[in-house]
């Protein structure tokens, strides 16, 4: 009888231990699940960049913002007065940028937690277009105004991307210009825009056209997209009567980014082989490779030829 009582007592003790462990695991998972909401790590932080000189010759820096990717550690704050530009020239900006790229980000210390749950990332939810008058002319700058955790799609799709034009003015307009997702792909293909549209936006100087992304597909870094042109063509029917018809030609165009290598701007005076400051790789070397020729008779009776791009390549 005593042995049976001890056995029952042992079983009860074991069950209580299991319940306690289960509650602890559930609470721990719940705490982890609520960690992102409690910390509120996914938020905008300051990020000043030098964009050029104003019409008086003074340097201009703009706080374009940055969405925090990790929690823990202090928020990165610029150590200079926000009213005073940090960089006195573009060369100074490039030099400091290259130095910063080699220094670990203080806002992302080792062991820090991501600011968003798994399969999500901290992304801008509101972007304003700020127009700054520089010595070279008007410069448009995208300024991040707010951030939130968004799911990262595993497939290539078109995603919403809201831009606000002429913010805090009577002409303030928000447009979904769209963007392509960034799925991981082992084949080297990139989720790229393949179809575009346009929206008319009112500005203080009349209407302006804003290009929007309508469709995205997995493409190589340099690729061809459709681009239509219409022409009037003169033909003769079987009875010999002259007729006019509309001819549609997909002339195409090349899109994508082709890296043409880094260019050194400043070398070490003691070691000419060591580059201290270099320019970013060029990104506009995607050019036509093959083409077709469309020949037809125009309205004025002349024979006209229109070239249409078949394939594109990176310029070497």
C-alpha beads as a LAMMPS data file, in Angstrom:
LAMMPS data file: protein, C-alpha beads

316 atoms
315 bonds

1 atom types
1 bond types

-500.0 500.0 xlo xhi
-500.0 500.0 ylo yhi
-500.0 500.0 zlo zhi

Masses

1 110.0

Atoms # bond

1 1 1 0.000 0.000 0.000
2 1 1 2.842 2.350 0.880
3 1 1 4.566 1.536 -2.409
4 1 1 1.385 2.319 -4.364
5 1 1 1.040 5.645 -2.541
6 1 1 4.668 6.539 -3.297
7 1 1 4.172 5.596 -6.945
8 1 1 1.097 7.830 -7.237
9 1 1 2.981 10.656 -5.535
10 1 1 5.869 10.256 -8.009
11 1 1 3.503 10.310 -11.011
12 1 1 1.771 13.461 -9.716
13 1 1 5.119 15.150 -9.180
14 1 1 6.215 14.243 -12.707
15 1 1 2.991 15.618 -14.213
16 1 1 3.375 18.867 -12.282
17 1 1 6.935 19.249 -13.585
18 1 1 5.792 18.716 -17.165
19 1 1 3.008 21.294 -16.766
20 1 1 5.438 23.823 -15.335
21 1 1 7.891 23.250 -18.176
22 1 1 5.110 23.573 -20.770
23 1 1 3.846 26.822 -19.240
24 1 1 7.382 28.153 -19.200
25 1 1 7.903 27.261 -22.858
26 1 1 4.602 28.853 -23.851
27 1 1 5.370 31.999 -21.883
28 1 1 8.852 32.160 -23.370
29 1 1 7.478 31.782 -26.898
30 1 1 4.834 34.400 -26.157
31 1 1 7.482 36.772 -24.866
32 1 1 9.553 36.173 -28.021
33 1 1 6.481 36.691 -30.174
34 1 1 5.727 40.022 -28.482
35 1 1 9.356 41.096 -28.347
36 1 1 9.146 43.066 -31.609
37 1 1 5.993 44.918 -30.528
38 1 1 7.381 45.713 -27.065
39 1 1 10.707 47.028 -28.297
40 1 1 9.378 48.878 -31.317
41 1 1 12.762 48.528 -32.995
42 1 1 11.500 48.891 -36.558
43 1 1 11.411 52.645 -36.833
44 1 1 12.992 55.507 -38.690
45 1 1 16.386 56.800 -37.680
46 1 1 18.349 59.769 -38.960
47 1 1 20.653 59.298 -41.935
48 1 1 22.144 62.492 -43.351
49 1 1 23.736 62.391 -46.808
50 1 1 25.559 65.048 -48.799
51 1 1 23.791 65.812 -52.093
52 1 1 25.757 68.761 -53.481
53 1 1 26.139 72.532 -53.236
54 1 1 23.415 75.159 -53.200
55 1 1 23.386 78.233 -55.452
56 1 1 25.538 80.134 -52.939
57 1 1 28.210 77.424 -53.055
58 1 1 27.454 76.017 -49.611
59 1 1 27.247 72.242 -49.022
60 1 1 23.786 70.689 -48.631
61 1 1 22.975 67.598 -46.571
62 1 1 19.541 65.985 -46.282
63 1 1 18.210 63.598 -43.644
64 1 1 16.903 60.855 -45.961
65 1 1 16.197 58.513 -43.046
66 1 1 16.872 54.814 -42.541
67 1 1 14.757 51.877 -41.336
68 1 1 16.431 50.018 -38.464
69 1 1 17.175 46.378 -39.254
70 1 1 18.188 45.289 -35.726
71 1 1 17.314 45.932 -32.086
72 1 1 19.738 46.376 -29.252
73 1 1 22.431 48.974 -28.965
74 1 1 21.926 52.712 -29.289
75 1 1 20.186 54.223 -32.266
76 1 1 22.690 55.694 -34.685
77 1 1 22.604 59.455 -34.325
78 1 1 24.811 61.808 -36.291
79 1 1 27.387 63.503 -34.091
80 1 1 27.090 66.882 -35.761
81 1 1 24.601 69.711 -35.741
82 1 1 21.716 68.864 -38.097
83 1 1 21.746 72.413 -39.353
84 1 1 25.374 72.147 -40.461
85 1 1 26.234 69.779 -43.332
86 1 1 28.728 67.102 -42.375
87 1 1 30.535 66.990 -45.736
88 1 1 32.051 70.026 -47.397
89 1 1 32.419 68.358 -50.794
90 1 1 31.458 65.255 -52.744
91 1 1 35.042 63.998 -52.390
92 1 1 34.766 64.362 -48.614
93 1 1 31.456 62.488 -48.696
94 1 1 32.917 59.596 -50.733
95 1 1 35.975 59.416 -48.478
96 1 1 33.899 59.284 -45.290
97 1 1 31.490 56.780 -46.883
98 1 1 34.311 54.365 -47.698
99 1 1 35.656 54.682 -44.154
100 1 1 32.178 54.059 -42.686
101 1 1 31.709 51.004 -44.906
102 1 1 34.760 49.397 -43.286
103 1 1 33.574 50.107 -39.724
104 1 1 30.833 47.876 -38.216
105 1 1 27.555 49.703 -37.735
106 1 1 27.202 50.710 -34.083
107 1 1 23.452 50.263 -34.310
108 1 1 23.917 46.598 -35.280
109 1 1 26.258 45.140 -32.626
110 1 1 27.122 41.420 -32.585
111 1 1 24.296 39.337 -31.113
112 1 1 21.654 41.999 -31.710
113 1 1 18.114 40.856 -32.481
114 1 1 16.401 41.616 -35.819
115 1 1 13.865 44.416 -35.578
116 1 1 11.219 42.272 -37.325
117 1 1 10.048 38.640 -37.092
118 1 1 11.427 35.948 -39.361
119 1 1 10.405 36.276 -43.033
120 1 1 9.812 40.016 -42.463
121 1 1 11.965 43.098 -42.810
122 1 1 11.853 46.692 -41.635
123 1 1 10.763 48.680 -44.691
124 1 1 9.613 52.238 -45.443
125 1 1 5.838 52.735 -45.412
126 1 1 5.865 56.398 -46.356
127 1 1 8.366 58.166 -48.599
128 1 1 8.301 61.867 -49.419
129 1 1 9.918 63.447 -52.475
130 1 1 11.878 66.502 -51.369
131 1 1 13.047 68.916 -54.047
132 1 1 16.250 70.803 -53.306
133 1 1 17.602 73.659 -55.426
134 1 1 21.293 72.990 -56.030
135 1 1 23.878 74.800 -58.106
136 1 1 23.423 72.215 -60.889
137 1 1 19.622 72.488 -60.750
138 1 1 16.689 70.862 -58.968
139 1 1 17.563 67.583 -57.224
140 1 1 14.803 65.174 -56.142
141 1 1 15.554 63.246 -52.943
142 1 1 13.524 60.369 -51.485
143 1 1 13.048 60.901 -47.744
144 1 1 11.844 58.016 -45.567
145 1 1 9.179 59.248 -43.165
146 1 1 8.009 56.049 -41.449
147 1 1 8.882 52.326 -41.225
148 1 1 7.127 49.075 -40.337
149 1 1 7.671 45.295 -40.477
150 1 1 6.488 43.831 -43.792
151 1 1 6.533 40.249 -45.030
152 1 1 9.263 39.458 -47.564
153 1 1 7.679 37.548 -50.482
154 1 1 9.462 34.413 -51.648
155 1 1 8.313 34.974 -55.234
156 1 1 8.872 37.793 -57.698
157 1 1 5.864 40.096 -57.463
158 1 1 4.961 43.743 -57.780
159 1 1 4.644 45.368 -54.344
160 1 1 3.030 48.664 -53.283
161 1 1 5.396 51.595 -52.799
162 1 1 3.807 54.905 -51.856
163 1 1 5.496 58.187 -52.717
164 1 1 4.206 61.587 -51.642
165 1 1 4.893 64.443 -54.049
166 1 1 4.904 68.081 -52.884
167 1 1 4.326 67.116 -49.214
168 1 1 2.798 69.676 -46.846
169 1 1 1.564 71.822 -49.744
170 1 1 -1.904 72.285 -51.312
171 1 1 -0.701 70.047 -54.176
172 1 1 0.296 67.110 -51.953
173 1 1 -0.350 63.874 -53.868
174 1 1 0.430 60.269 -52.919
175 1 1 1.048 57.777 -55.736
176 1 1 1.614 54.020 -55.579
177 1 1 4.623 53.895 -57.903
178 1 1 5.203 50.229 -57.123
179 1 1 8.409 48.246 -56.714
180 1 1 9.633 44.691 -57.271
181 1 1 10.154 42.233 -54.430
182 1 1 13.631 40.900 -53.670
183 1 1 13.400 37.089 -53.422
184 1 1 16.487 34.945 -52.903
185 1 1 17.475 33.236 -56.153
186 1 1 20.397 30.861 -56.670
187 1 1 20.355 31.215 -60.474
188 1 1 21.542 34.818 -60.417
189 1 1 18.288 36.193 -61.807
190 1 1 16.870 39.426 -60.372
191 1 1 13.236 40.416 -59.812
192 1 1 12.984 43.350 -62.221
193 1 1 10.250 45.639 -63.604
194 1 1 9.012 44.612 -67.062
195 1 1 5.874 46.705 -67.537
196 1 1 5.318 50.362 -66.736
197 1 1 2.552 52.920 -66.632
198 1 1 2.348 56.611 -65.830
199 1 1 0.335 58.957 -63.614
200 1 1 -0.213 62.687 -64.053
201 1 1 0.634 64.752 -60.957
202 1 1 -0.166 68.450 -60.616
203 1 1 2.786 70.644 -59.708
204 1 1 3.231 74.405 -59.174
205 1 1 4.624 74.572 -62.720
206 1 1 2.008 72.462 -64.484
207 1 1 1.381 68.745 -64.890
208 1 1 4.204 66.242 -64.391
209 1 1 4.392 62.588 -65.434
210 1 1 5.324 60.002 -62.786
211 1 1 6.384 56.554 -64.006
212 1 1 4.959 53.553 -62.121
213 1 1 5.845 49.841 -62.082
214 1 1 2.999 47.551 -63.185
215 1 1 4.630 44.111 -63.452
216 1 1 7.792 42.303 -62.326
217 1 1 9.574 39.179 -63.606
218 1 1 12.803 37.314 -62.894
219 1 1 15.383 38.640 -65.350
220 1 1 19.115 38.780 -65.885
221 1 1 20.878 41.950 -64.785
222 1 1 20.612 43.330 -68.349
223 1 1 17.346 42.596 -70.131
224 1 1 14.912 43.714 -72.833
225 1 1 11.431 45.100 -72.158
226 1 1 8.617 45.880 -74.558
227 1 1 8.269 49.439 -75.885
228 1 1 5.621 50.102 -78.542
229 1 1 5.590 52.636 -81.360
230 1 1 2.795 53.355 -83.866
231 1 1 3.272 54.440 -87.479
232 1 1 0.997 55.025 -90.454
233 1 1 1.784 52.608 -93.290
234 1 1 0.681 52.918 -96.927
235 1 1 -0.183 49.634 -98.677
236 1 1 -1.924 48.595 -101.890
237 1 1 -4.693 45.994 -101.736
238 1 1 -5.103 43.210 -104.361
239 1 1 -7.186 45.582 -106.500
240 1 1 -4.374 48.114 -106.572
241 1 1 -6.171 50.614 -104.362
242 1 1 -3.985 52.536 -101.937
243 1 1 -4.896 52.074 -98.276
244 1 1 -3.584 53.466 -95.023
245 1 1 -3.276 51.356 -91.901
246 1 1 -1.755 51.648 -88.443
247 1 1 1.446 49.685 -87.951
248 1 1 2.501 48.659 -84.418
249 1 1 6.197 48.009 -83.806
250 1 1 7.676 46.758 -80.548
251 1 1 11.019 48.548 -80.714
252 1 1 11.941 47.456 -77.178
253 1 1 14.459 48.989 -74.836
254 1 1 17.242 47.761 -72.567
255 1 1 17.031 47.961 -68.791
256 1 1 19.159 46.786 -65.896
257 1 1 22.417 47.549 -64.149
258 1 1 25.798 46.515 -65.486
259 1 1 28.846 47.002 -63.300
260 1 1 31.792 48.339 -65.260
261 1 1 34.258 48.251 -62.385
262 1 1 35.362 50.727 -59.726
263 1 1 37.337 53.833 -60.654
264 1 1 39.984 55.219 -58.330
265 1 1 39.662 58.929 -57.500
266 1 1 42.558 59.304 -55.043
267 1 1 45.696 57.160 -54.622
268 1 1 48.205 56.974 -51.776
269 1 1 51.130 59.327 -52.527
270 1 1 53.576 56.764 -51.108
271 1 1 51.994 53.734 -52.765
272 1 1 50.414 54.407 -56.143
273 1 1 48.966 50.884 -56.216
274 1 1 46.804 51.631 -53.163
275 1 1 43.509 53.407 -53.851
276 1 1 42.232 55.583 -51.000
277 1 1 39.030 56.918 -52.568
278 1 1 37.167 55.291 -55.425
279 1 1 33.930 55.890 -57.303
280 1 1 31.076 53.436 -57.360
281 1 1 30.730 51.133 -60.362
282 1 1 28.884 52.510 -63.361
283 1 1 25.328 51.213 -63.669
284 1 1 24.244 52.249 -67.156
285 1 1 26.037 49.870 -69.512
286 1 1 23.022 47.792 -70.657
287 1 1 22.897 48.255 -74.450
288 1 1 21.233 46.597 -77.497
289 1 1 22.972 43.511 -78.890
290 1 1 20.743 42.283 -81.732
291 1 1 18.020 44.087 -83.647
292 1 1 15.423 43.659 -86.398
293 1 1 14.590 46.098 -89.183
294 1 1 10.974 46.986 -90.024
295 1 1 10.602 48.626 -93.435
296 1 1 7.390 50.245 -94.695
297 1 1 6.085 53.093 -96.860
298 1 1 5.096 56.181 -94.869
299 1 1 2.301 58.673 -95.575
300 1 1 4.529 60.887 -97.704
301 1 1 5.413 57.933 -99.924
302 1 1 8.964 57.496 -98.659
303 1 1 10.371 54.135 -97.604
304 1 1 11.107 54.219 -93.901
305 1 1 13.072 51.801 -91.707
306 1 1 12.611 51.393 -87.950
307 1 1 15.034 49.357 -85.842
308 1 1 13.685 47.117 -83.064
309 1 1 15.839 45.683 -80.276
310 1 1 15.875 41.867 -80.055
311 1 1 18.376 41.268 -77.239
312 1 1 20.467 43.318 -74.799
313 1 1 23.922 42.903 -73.297
314 1 1 26.252 44.558 -70.819
315 1 1 28.595 46.969 -72.560
316 1 1 32.256 46.033 -72.218

Bonds

1 1 1 2
2 1 2 3
3 1 3 4
4 1 4 5
5 1 5 6
6 1 6 7
7 1 7 8
8 1 8 9
9 1 9 10
10 1 10 11
11 1 11 12
12 1 12 13
13 1 13 14
14 1 14 15
15 1 15 16
16 1 16 17
17 1 17 18
18 1 18 19
19 1 19 20
20 1 20 21
21 1 21 22
22 1 22 23
23 1 23 24
24 1 24 25
25 1 25 26
26 1 26 27
27 1 27 28
28 1 28 29
29 1 29 30
30 1 30 31
31 1 31 32
32 1 32 33
33 1 33 34
34 1 34 35
35 1 35 36
36 1 36 37
37 1 37 38
38 1 38 39
39 1 39 40
40 1 40 41
41 1 41 42
42 1 42 43
43 1 43 44
44 1 44 45
45 1 45 46
46 1 46 47
47 1 47 48
48 1 48 49
49 1 49 50
50 1 50 51
51 1 51 52
52 1 52 53
53 1 53 54
54 1 54 55
55 1 55 56
56 1 56 57
57 1 57 58
58 1 58 59
59 1 59 60
60 1 60 61
61 1 61 62
62 1 62 63
63 1 63 64
64 1 64 65
65 1 65 66
66 1 66 67
67 1 67 68
68 1 68 69
69 1 69 70
70 1 70 71
71 1 71 72
72 1 72 73
73 1 73 74
74 1 74 75
75 1 75 76
76 1 76 77
77 1 77 78
78 1 78 79
79 1 79 80
80 1 80 81
81 1 81 82
82 1 82 83
83 1 83 84
84 1 84 85
85 1 85 86
86 1 86 87
87 1 87 88
88 1 88 89
89 1 89 90
90 1 90 91
91 1 91 92
92 1 92 93
93 1 93 94
94 1 94 95
95 1 95 96
96 1 96 97
97 1 97 98
98 1 98 99
99 1 99 100
100 1 100 101
101 1 101 102
102 1 102 103
103 1 103 104
104 1 104 105
105 1 105 106
106 1 106 107
107 1 107 108
108 1 108 109
109 1 109 110
110 1 110 111
111 1 111 112
112 1 112 113
113 1 113 114
114 1 114 115
115 1 115 116
116 1 116 117
117 1 117 118
118 1 118 119
119 1 119 120
120 1 120 121
121 1 121 122
122 1 122 123
123 1 123 124
124 1 124 125
125 1 125 126
126 1 126 127
127 1 127 128
128 1 128 129
129 1 129 130
130 1 130 131
131 1 131 132
132 1 132 133
133 1 133 134
134 1 134 135
135 1 135 136
136 1 136 137
137 1 137 138
138 1 138 139
139 1 139 140
140 1 140 141
141 1 141 142
142 1 142 143
143 1 143 144
144 1 144 145
145 1 145 146
146 1 146 147
147 1 147 148
148 1 148 149
149 1 149 150
150 1 150 151
151 1 151 152
152 1 152 153
153 1 153 154
154 1 154 155
155 1 155 156
156 1 156 157
157 1 157 158
158 1 158 159
159 1 159 160
160 1 160 161
161 1 161 162
162 1 162 163
163 1 163 164
164 1 164 165
165 1 165 166
166 1 166 167
167 1 167 168
168 1 168 169
169 1 169 170
170 1 170 171
171 1 171 172
172 1 172 173
173 1 173 174
174 1 174 175
175 1 175 176
176 1 176 177
177 1 177 178
178 1 178 179
179 1 179 180
180 1 180 181
181 1 181 182
182 1 182 183
183 1 183 184
184 1 184 185
185 1 185 186
186 1 186 187
187 1 187 188
188 1 188 189
189 1 189 190
190 1 190 191
191 1 191 192
192 1 192 193
193 1 193 194
194 1 194 195
195 1 195 196
196 1 196 197
197 1 197 198
198 1 198 199
199 1 199 200
200 1 200 201
201 1 201 202
202 1 202 203
203 1 203 204
204 1 204 205
205 1 205 206
206 1 206 207
207 1 207 208
208 1 208 209
209 1 209 210
210 1 210 211
211 1 211 212
212 1 212 213
213 1 213 214
214 1 214 215
215 1 215 216
216 1 216 217
217 1 217 218
218 1 218 219
219 1 219 220
220 1 220 221
221 1 221 222
222 1 222 223
223 1 223 224
224 1 224 225
225 1 225 226
226 1 226 227
227 1 227 228
228 1 228 229
229 1 229 230
230 1 230 231
231 1 231 232
232 1 232 233
233 1 233 234
234 1 234 235
235 1 235 236
236 1 236 237
237 1 237 238
238 1 238 239
239 1 239 240
240 1 240 241
241 1 241 242
242 1 242 243
243 1 243 244
244 1 244 245
245 1 245 246
246 1 246 247
247 1 247 248
248 1 248 249
249 1 249 250
250 1 250 251
251 1 251 252
252 1 252 253
253 1 253 254
254 1 254 255
255 1 255 256
256 1 256 257
257 1 257 258
258 1 258 259
259 1 259 260
260 1 260 261
261 1 261 262
262 1 262 263
263 1 263 264
264 1 264 265
265 1 265 266
266 1 266 267
267 1 267 268
268 1 268 269
269 1 269 270
270 1 270 271
271 1 271 272
272 1 272 273
273 1 273 274
274 1 274 275
275 1 275 276
276 1 276 277
277 1 277 278
278 1 278 279
279 1 279 280
280 1 280 281
281 1 281 282
282 1 282 283
283 1 283 284
284 1 284 285
285 1 285 286
286 1 286 287
287 1 287 288
288 1 288 289
289 1 289 290
290 1 290 291
291 1 291 292
292 1 292 293
293 1 293 294
294 1 294 295
295 1 295 296
296 1 296 297
297 1 297 298
298 1 298 299
299 1 299 300
300 1 300 301
301 1 301 302
302 1 302 303
303 1 303 304
304 1 304 305
305 1 305 306
306 1 306 307
307 1 307 308
308 1 308 309
309 1 309 310
310 1 310 311
311 1 311 312
312 1 312 313
313 1 313 314
314 1 314 315
315 1 315 316
